Amino acid sequence: MVALITGILLILFTLFAALPPELFGFGLGWGSDILLFLRGGSPIIAAFVGLVAVFIGIADLKDKAEAKKEEAAAKANVNPGD
């Protein structure tokens, strides 16, 4: 419940901060600064997401290779004479 209330308060603050005071009569007018931050941070976020995706892809390939090895070992251990 505390997380829900905190989330709502933070969303309301974000809206208050982004609203231009000239247009609505209240607000901090940080909208252009927020957009500037998002434009500047987007390449950095994209690089981190890409890096994580590469690590996940490498781990997935290793897991598939390990699964194939285990499957081959399991087939080799089965006695054909049974």
Summary of the structure (lengths in Angstrom):
residues: 82
radius of gyration: 26.4
end to end distance: 61.0
largest distance: 86.7
contacts: 157
relative contact order: 0.06
helix: 83%
strand: 0%
